[in-house]
Amino acid sequence: MLSIAIIIAGFCALGTSCFWFLGKSTAASTGSTRISKGDKREKIGIIEVSGGIESSKELLEDIREVYEEASFKAVIIRIESPGGAVGASQEIYEALMRLREKKPVVASMGNIAASGGYYIASAADTIFANPGTLTASIGVIIQTPDVSKLMQWAKVDMNVLTAGDRKDVLSPFRPMRDNERADIKETLGDIHEGFIEAVAKGRKKPEEEIRPWADGRILTGRQAKEVGLVDELGGFEQAIVHTAEKIGMKGKPRLAYVRREKGVFEILFGPTPGQGTQLLVREAVKGALSAAAEEMQEGPKLKY
């Protein structure tokens, strides 16, 4: 067991070293310098939005820190997200809109910044996208399975008791009624209108200019630039140079990632003994089962 632990620790250390080296190489190629967020020199904050947007808690803390810390003169939101929960996306958007009243906010899109990812990006003063970035997808979706025929085949009855005729409107154990479908469509339409309004406000454009591209379609970065959903074509490096120029930062741009990076031993062992190992196991299991389990156990979710 000791040998296995040493081997795992070695691979983790090697992986961390590789990522550190790649990060340094990338920073060097931009002519930028990466510093600690506690460094009191003027700096550009980097906030990363990665994966599906399910919770806003950590990102709101990051945005608040940039808002309150005077040495952060601007922030770049680096987005790699296909979207996610409606409420979380709205909270992050509103926090960025408040931040941009005080400091410049620049969005840099990676491979994908669609739906909720684009919702967040639209709160930035300037949006950068690569020509091949997948973005836009301004729409709302909710989906639920209908397993009623399967239940009939298996000769299983589901007893459902409600106080309110439509409390089980999205139940997977019966077909949806026509009047219920109309109600859900109306709800989705209201959220969709809010999405369009938010993009128009963030982009400082009339809603009429946003609406033709707000039918849920996915656009490339190049297409989004042509229709005014994106400001500039370019990657993270171009976003850094633009932001430094915007705030008048001389010399090498100084970057600070707002969220603290965990060390190898904290990843493996956590702040307390055994916590890190439990975290690794829990995250592995969660990743394998979340797609199916969440849909069946937590029910349908409204998503951008």
ZAMARGU-4260 file (C-alpha; in steps of 0.2 Angstrom, whole numbers, plus 5000, padded with zeros to 4 digits):
<rodrens>
0) 5000/5000/5000 | 5014/5012/5004 | 5022/5008/4987 | 5006/5012/4978 | 5004/5028/4988
5) 5021/5034/4983 | 5018/5030/4965 | 5002/5039/4965 | 5010/5054/4974 | 5024/5054/4961
10) 5012/5054/4946 | 5002/5069/4954 | 5018/5078/4957 | 5024/5075/4939 | 5007/5081/4933
15) 5007/5096/4943 | 5024/5101/4938 | 5019/5098/4919 | 5004/5110/4922 | 5015/5123/4931
20) 5027/5122/4916 | 5014/5124/4903 | 5006/5138/4913 | 5023/5147/4914 | 5026/5144/4895
25) 5009/5151/4891 | 5012/5166/4902 | 5029/5169/4894 | 5022/5168/4877 | 5010/5183/4881
30) 5024/5193/4889 | 5014/5192/4905 | 5019/5189/4923 | 5010/5178/4935 | 5010/5184/4953
35) 5001/5180/4969 | 4984/5187/4971 | 4990/5194/4988 | 5003/5204/4979 | 4998/5223/4982
40) 5005/5228/4965 | 4992/5233/4951 | 4986/5217/4943 | 4973/5209/4931 | 4962/5196/4940
45) 4959/5180/4931 | 4942/5171/4935 | 4939/5154/4927 | 4922/5147/4923 | 4924/5129/4918
50) 4911/5115/4915 | 4893/5115/4918 | 4886/5130/4928 | 4877/5122/4943 | 4882/5133/4957
55) 4887/5152/4958 | 4894/5152/4976 | 4913/5151/4972 | 4912/5162/4957 | 4902/5175/4967
60) 4916/5175/4980 | 4929/5177/4967 | 4920/5192/4959 | 4918/5200/4976 | 4936/5198/4980
65) 4941/5207/4964 | 4927/5220/4968 | 4934/5224/4985 | 4953/5222/4982 | 4960/5239/4976
70) 4975/5231/4968 | 4964/5222/4955 | 4962/5235/4941 | 4952/5223/4929 | 4947/5206/4927
75) 4947/5193/4913 | 4933/5180/4914 | 4940/5164/4905 | 4925/5154/4900 | 4925/5135/4895
80) 4906/5131/4898 | 4892/5124/4888 | 4880/5132/4900 | 4870/5126/4915 | 4857/5131/4928
85) 4847/5147/4925 | 4848/5154/4943 | 4866/5152/4945 | 4870/5160/4928 | 4859/5175/4932
90) 4868/5178/4949 | 4885/5177/4941 | 4879/5189/4927 | 4872/5202/4939 | 4888/5201/4950
95) 4899/5205/4934 | 4887/5219/4929 | 4890/5227/4946 | 4909/5224/4945 | 4910/5232/4928
100) 4903/5248/4935 | 4919/5249/4945 | 4932/5240/4935 | 4934/5234/4917 | 4928/5216/4914
105) 4934/5206/4898 | 4927/5189/4893 | 4939/5177/4884 | 4930/5162/4877 | 4939/5145/4874
110) 4932/5130/4865 | 4914/5133/4870 | 4905/5147/4879 | 4887/5144/4875 | 4870/5146/4883
115) 4873/5150/4901 | 4892/5152/4896 | 4887/5166/4884 | 4874/5173/4897 | 4889/5177/4908
120) 4900/5183/4894 | 4887/5196/4889 | 4890/5205/4906 | 4908/5209/4900 | 4913/5226/4893
125) 4923/5217/4879 | 4920/5199/4873 | 4935/5189/4864 | 4931/5173/4855 | 4942/5162/4844
130) 4935/5160/4826 | 4931/5142/4830 | 4923/5145/4848 | 4906/5138/4849 | 4895/5151/4857
135) 4877/5159/4858 | 4864/5146/4860 | 4852/5159/4867 | 4838/5148/4873 | 4831/5138/4887
140) 4828/5120/4889 | 4819/5108/4901 | 4818/5089/4898 | 4810/5075/4907 | 4809/5057/4902
145) 4792/5048/4900 | 4793/5030/4907 | 4775/5027/4908 | 4775/5014/4895 | 4789/5005/4902
150) 4780/5005/4919 | 4765/4997/4911 | 4776/4984/4902 | 4784/4980/4919 | 4767/4980/4927
155) 4772/4993/4940 | 4760/5006/4947 | 4767/5022/4954 | 4756/5030/4967 | 4757/5049/4967
160) 4748/5060/4979 | 4748/5079/4977 | 4740/5094/4984 | 4738/5104/4968 | 4733/5097/4952
165) 4749/5101/4943 | 4761/5098/4956 | 4767/5082/4947 | 4767/5091/4930 | 4785/5085/4925
170) 4783/5068/4933 | 4792/5054/4922 | 4778/5042/4927 | 4764/5049/4916 | 4762/5058/4899
175) 4761/5077/4900 | 4744/5084/4897 | 4741/5097/4883 | 4737/5111/4895 | 4752/5107/4906
180) 4763/5108/4891 | 4756/5125/4886 | 4760/5131/4904 | 4778/5125/4903 | 4781/5133/4887
185) 4774/5150/4894 | 4786/5148/4908 | 4801/5144/4897 | 4796/5159/4886 | 4797/5171/4900
190) 4814/5165/4905 | 4819/5166/4887 | 4814/5184/4886 | 4824/5188/4902 | 4839/5180/4893
195) 4837/5191/4878 | 4835/5207/4889 | 4850/5203/4899 | 4861/5200/4883 | 4854/5216/4875
200) 4858/5226/4891 | 4875/5219/4893 | 4879/5222/4875 | 4871/5239/4875 | 4861/5234/4860
205) 4842/5235/4856 | 4833/5219/4859 | 4828/5219/4841 | 4846/5216/4836 | 4848/5201/4848
210) 4831/5192/4844 | 4835/5185/4827 | 4850/5175/4834 | 4841/5170/4850 | 4832/5155/4844
215) 4844/5143/4852 | 4856/5141/4838 | 4875/5139/4840 | 4886/5151/4832 | 4905/5150/4829
220) 4915/5164/4836 | 4917/5171/4818 | 4899/5171/4815 | 4895/5179/4832 | 4907/5193/4828
225) 4898/5196/4812 | 4881/5198/4820 | 4888/5208/4835 | 4887/5195/4849 | 4906/5195/4851
230) 4918/5211/4850 | 4935/5204/4845 | 4942/5188/4837 | 4957/5182/4847 | 4962/5170/4861
235) 4967/5172/4879 | 4983/5181/4875 | 4975/5194/4865 | 4962/5197/4879 | 4977/5200/4891
240) 4985/5213/4880 | 4969/5222/4877 | 4965/5222/4896 | 4982/5229/4900 | 4981/5242/4887
245) 4963/5247/4893 | 4969/5250/4911 | 4986/5258/4905 | 4997/5244/4913 | 5015/5247/4908
250) 5027/5233/4905 | 5023/5215/4907 | 5004/5212/4911 | 5003/5206/4929 | 4991/5192/4931
255) 4983/5184/4947 | 4972/5169/4947 | 4958/5174/4960 | 4955/5156/4966 | 4969/5148/4976
260) 4977/5133/4969 | 4978/5118/4979 | 4995/5109/4982 | 4998/5091/4979 | 4997/5086/4997
265) 4981/5095/4999 | 4974/5087/4984 | 4979/5070/4990 | 4976/5071/5009 | 4965/5087/5011
270) 4967/5099/5026 | 4963/5084/5038 | 4969/5066/5036 | 4959/5056/5024 | 4949/5070/5017
275) 4958/5071/5001 | 4957/5053/4997 | 4938/5053/5001 | 4937/5068/4989 | 4946/5059/4975
280) 4934/5044/4977 | 4919/5054/4978 | 4922/5065/4963 | 4926/5049/4953 | 4910/5041/4957
285) 4900/5058/4955 | 4908/5060/4937 | 4902/5042/4932 | 4885/5043/4939 | 4879/5061/4939
290) 4871/5062/4921 | 4859/5048/4925 | 4857/5050/4943 | 4853/5068/4944 | 4840/5067/4930
295) 4830/5053/4939 | 4833/5058/4957 | 4832/5077/4957 | 4820/5079/4943 | 4820/5091/4928
300) 4831/5107/4928 | 4829/5123/4919 | 4844/5126/4909 | 4852/5139/4898
</rodrens>
